[in-house]
Amino acid sequence: MIKHLFFACFAALFTMTSSAQFRVEVSGVGLTQVPIAVVAFRGDDAAPQKMSRIILSDLERSGQFRGVDTASFVADETVRPEVSVWRQTGVDALVAGSISRLVDGRYDVRLRLWDVVRGQDLGGQSFAVPPEDLRLVAHRLADFVYEKLTGDKGVFSTRLAYVTKAGNNYNLWVADADGENAQSALNSPEPIISPAWAPNGSQLAYVSFESRKPVIFVHDVATGKRKLIANFKGSNSAPAWSPDGKTLAVTLSRDGGSQLYLMDSGGGEPQRLAPSNSIDTEPAFTADGRSLYFVSDRGGSPQIYRVALPAGNPERVTFASSYNISPSLSQDGKWMAYISRVNGAFKLHLMDLSNGAITELTDTVSDESPSFSPNGRMVIYATQVQGREALMTTTLDGKVKARLAGANGDIREPDWGPLQK
C-alpha cells in the first residue's frame, strides 16, 4: 500500500503550471515582533530596484519585525534621526539609506541602522555594484539589520530551488529567498523532482526522468555542467547530502524494493544501509552527519525513523499519526519538520527533538516538501491555497506566514539553500 501512496505523491508533482515571478503576501502576527521603520532610500525613485521596499519585505517575512509607516519622514544614512520623534511613533529601530548611480554605471548603496530606544548608531554597510546585483545587495543589507537586531544570521541573501511545469515542459529554478530573480537551472520535457542543495551552495542534486525512469544528477549551478551520479537498475531517487558534501544518501531499487544507500557525491558504487524488506526512502542527515532520518513502512504504515551511522539499528521517531513523511532537520539539531496526515489532510508539523513535543503549523490540507531556512528560524513548504499551488514560509510557531505565489500559481518541491559564504 505504501508504494502506491508514494507513487501517488510523486505523480502529484507532475501536474503543475507556473510562473518564475512571485508576489509575497505576509499574514499573521508574531508574539514579539520588533517595530521597525525602513525609510525610503534617497534615490529609490530613480533606481532599478526599490531598496527600502525589498529590505522591509525581507524583515517582515521573517516574522521577527513589524513595519511602521514612514510616509511622512525623510532621511538617509548621513542624517542622525530625531529619536524622540521616532519614539512617539512606537518605533524601536530605524533603517535609512541612499542609492546613487556612479559614472561607471554601477550603483552606490549605503545603509545605516539606529536603535531608537537607546539612541544608538548600530552601524552601516555600503556596496558599489552593477544594476543586476541590486536585489542581492538589498537582501544582504536586510541580513545585516536582522543579525544586528536578533543576534541570528539573516537568510535573505540565500537561494531557493524549486520545480515548475508549464504544459509538457519542466523547469528547475534557482531564485532569491523571496522567490524573485529566478534563473532556470534545467529545462526538460520530462519530470524533475527532489532538488537538494549541496552544503557549499554551488551544486544541486536532483532526480530527472529524462531516461524514462528516475535517475540522479549532480548539477553545478554556476556553469550548468552536470554529472549523472546514479543510473542503476530500477529507480534512483531522493538524494540527500551529508553535511561535509562528500556523501549522498539515496533510495535505490537495484536489489529489489526501495532501500537506502550511501554513495560518494562524485559517483561510484553505493553501499546499502539498514537492509529491510520494507520501503525506505526520503533520507535526511543530521547536522553532525552521525545519523540519518528516513521514512519507512516497516511498521505497517509510513513513519519516520532514525538510524545512527554507519550501521546502527533504526528507531522509530513518529507515533502520533498513521502517516508521517518528508523529514527535514534544522541545522541546530533542535527541530524536525515533516508532513503528517490528519483526518485525510496533509499538514506541516514541527517536532521538538529534545522531548518529542509536536506542533501543527498550518491550516492548509495539501502541504508537501518542508525545508528549513539555514538559520533554523523558518520553514518553506509547498501547499495549495484556494485551489492554487504556492510556496509558503512559516515561523516555527506558525504565527507568521508568507505566501510566495507565482502569477500563474502551481509551483512545487522547494529546497532552501545554505548561507552564502
C-alpha positions in Angstrom: 0.0 0.0 0.0 2.8 2.4 0.9 4.3 2.1 -2.6 1.1 3.2 -4.2 0.9 6.1 -1.8 4.5 7.2 -2.5 3.8 6.9 -6.3 0.7 9.0 -5.9 2.7 11.7 -4.1 5.3 11.6 -6.9 2.5 11.7 -9.6 1.1 14.8 -7.9 4.4 16.6 -8.7 3.8 16.3 -12.4 0.6 18.3 -12.7 1.7 21.8 -12.3 1.9 25.1 -14.3 4.0 28.0 -13.1 5.5 31.4 -13.5 9.0 32.3 -12.4 7.9 35.6 -10.9 6.4 35.9 -7.4 4.4 38.1 -5.2 5.0 37.9 -1.4 1.9 38.1 0.9 2.7 38.2 4.6 0.0 37.2 7.1 -0.2 36.7 10.8 1.3 38.5 13.8 4.2 37.2 15.9 4.2 37.5 19.7 7.4 39.6 19.9 7.8 41.5 16.7 10.2 44.4 16.7 8.5 47.6 15.3 10.9 48.9 12.6 10.9 51.8 10.3 12.6 51.5 6.9 12.6 54.9 5.4 12.6 55.2 1.6 16.2 55.4 0.4 17.3 58.7 -1.1 17.4 57.9 -4.8 15.0 54.9 -4.6 12.6 56.5 -7.1 15.2 56.7 -9.8 16.8 53.3 -9.1 16.1 50.0 -10.9 15.2 48.4 -7.6 13.4 49.9 -4.6 15.9 49.0 -1.9 13.9 50.0 1.1 10.9 48.0 -0.1 12.9 44.8 -0.6 14.6 45.2 2.8 11.3 45.8 4.6 9.7 42.9 2.8 12.5 40.6 3.9 12.3 41.6 7.5 8.5 41.3 7.7 8.7 37.8 6.1 10.9 36.6 8.8 8.2 37.1 11.4 10.5 39.0 13.7 9.6 42.5 12.6 6.6 44.7 12.1 7.0 47.6 9.6 5.9 51.0 10.7 4.5 53.6 8.2 7.2 56.1 7.3 5.5 58.0 4.5 5.8 61.4 6.3 9.5 61.0 7.1 12.6 61.8 5.0 16.1 60.6 6.0 19.2 58.9 4.7 22.3 57.4 6.2 24.0 60.8 6.7 21.3 62.3 9.0 21.2 61.5 12.7 17.5 60.9 13.4 15.5 62.8 16.0 15.0 59.8 18.2 12.4 61.5 20.4 10.2 61.9 17.3 10.6 58.4 16.2 9.9 57.1 19.7 6.5 58.7 19.6 5.6 56.6 16.6 6.4 53.4 18.6 9.5 52.5 16.6 12.3 50.5 18.2 14.7 50.6 15.2 15.2 52.8 12.1 16.8 52.0 8.8 17.8 54.8 6.4 20.0 54.8 3.3 20.7 56.0 -0.2 21.3 54.7 -3.7 23.0 56.7 -6.4 24.4 55.9 -9.8 28.2 56.1 -10.3 29.9 57.3 -13.5 30.9 53.7 -14.5 27.2 52.6 -14.4 27.4 50.9 -11.0 25.2 51.9 -8.1 26.5 53.1 -4.7 24.2 51.7 -2.0 24.5 52.8 1.7 22.6 51.9 4.8 22.6 53.0 8.5 20.8 51.3 11.3 19.7 53.0 14.5 18.4 51.8 17.8 15.7 54.3 18.5 15.1 53.2 22.1 18.7 53.7 23.2 19.5 56.4 20.6 22.5 54.3 19.4 24.1 54.1 15.9 24.3 50.3 15.3 26.5 50.7 12.2 26.0 50.5 8.5 27.1 49.0 5.2 27.9 50.2 1.7 28.2 48.5 -1.6 29.1 49.5 -5.2 27.5 47.0 -7.6 26.2 46.7 -11.1 22.4 47.1 -11.6 21.9 43.3 -11.8 23.2 42.8 -8.3 21.0 45.4 -6.5 18.5 42.8 -5.3 21.3 40.7 -3.8 22.6 43.8 -2.1 19.2 44.6 -0.7 19.0 41.1 0.7 22.5 41.4 2.3 21.5 44.7 3.9 18.4 43.0 5.3 20.7 40.2 6.6 22.8 42.9 8.3 19.8 44.5 10.0 18.4 41.1 11.0 21.6 39.9 12.6 22.2 43.2 14.4 18.8 43.2 16.0 18.3 39.5 16.7 21.7 38.0 17.1 20.9 35.3 14.5 22.3 35.1 10.9 20.0 36.5 8.3 19.0 34.3 5.4 17.6 36.8 2.9 20.7 36.5 0.6 20.4 32.7 0.4 18.7 30.9 -2.5 15.8 28.6 -3.2 15.5 25.8 -5.6 12.0 24.7 -6.8 10.4 23.0 -9.7 7.6 24.1 -12.1 5.8 22.6 -15.1 4.2 24.5 -17.9 2.4 22.3 -20.5 4.8 19.5 -21.1 7.8 21.4 -20.0 9.6 21.1 -16.6 11.9 23.7 -15.1 14.3 23.6 -12.2 14.7 27.1 -10.9 17.2 28.8 -8.6 15.9 32.0 -7.1 16.4 34.5 -4.3 15.0 33.6 -0.9 11.9 35.7 -1.7 11.3 33.7 -4.9 12.4 36.6 -7.2 15.2 36.8 -9.7 14.6 33.2 -10.8 17.1 31.6 -13.1 16.4 28.3 -14.9 19.0 25.7 -14.0 17.4 22.9 -16.1 14.6 22.8 -18.7 13.3 19.3 -19.6 10.3 17.7 -21.3 10.5 15.0 -18.6 9.7 15.4 -14.9 12.3 16.8 -12.4 11.9 16.2 -8.7 13.7 16.3 -5.3 16.2 19.1 -5.8 18.7 19.2 -2.9 21.3 21.9 -2.3 24.9 20.8 -1.5 26.3 22.3 1.7 28.7 24.5 -0.3 25.7 26.2 -2.1 27.3 25.6 -5.5 25.6 22.3 -6.5 22.2 20.8 -6.7 21.4 17.1 -6.7 18.0 16.2 -8.3 16.0 13.4 -9.9 15.3 13.5 -13.6 13.1 11.2 -15.6 14.8 12.1 -18.9 15.9 8.4 -19.2 12.3 7.3 -18.9 13.0 6.3 -15.3 14.2 8.3 -12.3 18.0 8.9 -12.3 20.1 11.2 -10.1 22.3 14.1 -11.3 24.6 16.5 -9.5 24.4 19.9 -11.2 26.9 22.8 -10.9 24.7 25.9 -10.6 27.2 28.5 -11.9 28.3 26.6 -15.0 25.3 24.4 -15.8 27.5 21.4 -16.1 26.1 18.2 -14.5 27.1 14.6 -13.8 25.0 11.5 -13.8 25.5 10.0 -10.3 23.0 7.2 -10.1 21.5 5.3 -13.0 21.3 1.8 -11.6 18.7 -0.8 -12.4 15.2 0.3 -11.3 14.5 3.6 -9.5 17.2 6.1 -8.3 15.6 8.8 -6.1 15.6 11.0 -3.0 19.2 12.3 -2.9 20.3 13.9 0.4 23.7 15.5 1.1 25.9 14.8 4.1 27.0 17.9 5.9 30.5 17.7 4.5 29.2 17.3 1.0 31.2 14.2 0.4 28.4 11.7 0.6 24.9 11.3 -0.8 22.2 9.2 0.8 19.9 7.9 -2.0 17.0 5.5 -2.4 17.6 2.7 -5.0 15.6 -0.3 -6.1 18.5 -2.0 -7.8 18.4 -5.0 -5.4 14.6 -5.2 -5.2 12.3 -2.8 -3.2 13.2 0.7 -2.4 16.2 0.8 0.0 18.7 3.3 1.4 22.3 3.5 0.2 25.2 5.8 0.8 27.5 6.8 -2.1 30.2 9.2 -2.9 28.8 12.5 -4.1 31.0 12.3 -7.2 29.6 8.9 -8.1 30.8 5.3 -7.6 29.4 2.1 -6.0 26.7 2.6 -3.4 26.8 0.9 0.0 23.5 -0.4 1.3 22.3 1.0 4.6 20.0 -0.7 7.2 18.7 -3.5 4.9 15.0 -4.4 5.3 12.1 -5.9 3.4 10.2 -2.6 3.6 10.2 0.6 1.5 12.8 3.0 2.9 13.1 6.5 1.4 13.4 10.2 2.0 16.7 10.3 3.8 17.9 13.4 5.7 21.2 13.7 7.5 21.6 15.3 10.9 23.8 18.4 11.1 26.6 16.4 12.7 26.4 13.7 10.0 26.2 11.0 12.6 22.7 9.9 12.0 20.1 9.7 9.2 16.3 10.2 9.4 14.2 8.4 6.8 10.7 7.2 6.0 9.8 3.5 6.1 6.7 1.3 6.2 8.5 -1.3 8.2 5.9 -0.9 10.9 2.9 -1.2 8.5 2.5 2.4 7.6 4.8 5.3 6.6 6.6 6.6 9.6 9.9 8.5 10.3 12.9 6.6 11.7 16.4 7.5 12.8 19.5 5.4 12.4 23.0 6.0 13.7 25.7 5.8 11.0 27.4 3.8 9.8 25.4 0.7 10.9 23.0 1.4 13.8 19.6 -0.1 14.4 16.7 2.1 13.2 14.5 3.6 15.9 11.0 5.0 15.2 10.6 8.7 15.8 6.9 9.5 14.9 3.9 7.8 16.5 1.1 10.4 16.6 -0.4 9.6 13.2 -0.6 6.6 10.9 1.1 8.5 8.1 4.2 10.7 8.6 6.7 11.5 5.8 9.2 14.1 4.4 11.5 14.8 7.4 13.6 18.0 7.3 16.0 18.8 10.1 17.1 22.2 11.4 20.9 23.0 11.4 20.9 23.4 15.2 19.6 19.9 15.6 16.6 21.0 17.7 13.7 20.6 15.3 12.3 18.3 12.7 9.7 19.5 10.2 7.6 16.8 8.5 4.2 16.1 6.9 1.5 14.2 8.8 -1.8 13.1 7.5 -4.5 14.2 9.9 -8.2 13.3 9.2 -7.3 13.0 5.5 -5.4 16.3 5.4 -1.6 16.6 4.8 -0.3 19.2 7.2 3.1 20.6 8.2 4.2 19.6 11.7 7.2 20.5 13.8 8.7 18.2 16.4 11.0 19.3 19.2 13.6 16.6 19.1 14.6 17.1 22.7 11.3 16.0 24.1 9.1 14.8 21.1 6.6 17.7 21.5 4.7 18.3 18.3 3.2 21.5 16.9 0.8 21.6 13.9 1.9 24.7 11.9 -0.7 25.1 9.2 -4.4 25.2 8.5 -3.9 24.1 4.8 -4.6 20.5 3.8 -2.1 19.7 1.0 1.3 20.5 2.4 4.4 18.9 1.0 8.2 19.2 0.9 9.3 21.1 4.0 12.8 22.6 4.1 14.4 24.7 6.9 16.0 28.1 6.4 19.7 27.7 7.1 19.4 29.7 10.4 16.6 27.3 11.5 14.1 30.1 12.1 11.7 29.4 9.2 10.4 26.6 7.1 9.4 26.7 3.5 7.0 24.2 2.1 4.6 23.6 -0.9 0.9 23.7 -0.5 -2.4 24.6 -2.1 -4.1 27.9 -1.3 -7.6 28.5 -2.7 -7.0 25.7 -5.2 -3.7 27.1 -6.4 -0.2 25.7 -5.8 2.1 28.0 -3.9 5.2 28.1 -1.8 4.8 29.2 1.8 7.2 30.1 4.6 6.2 29.9 8.2 7.9 30.8 11.5 8.4 27.9 13.9 5.4 28.9 16.0 3.2 29.1 12.9 2.2 32.6 13.8 3.6 34.4 10.7 3.4 33.0 7.2 4.4 34.4 3.8 3.0 33.2 0.5 5.4 33.2 -2.4 2.8 32.9 -5.2 3.6 32.8 -8.9 1.4 34.8 -11.3 0.1 31.5 -12.7 0.4 29.5 -9.5 1.4 25.9 -9.3 5.0 25.6 -8.0 6.5 22.7 -6.0 9.5 21.0 -4.5 11.2 23.8 -2.6 14.6 23.4 -1.1 16.3 26.2 0.9 20.0 26.7 0.1 22.7 27.2 2.7 24.1 30.5 4.0 26.2 32.3 1.4 29.9 32.5 2.2 
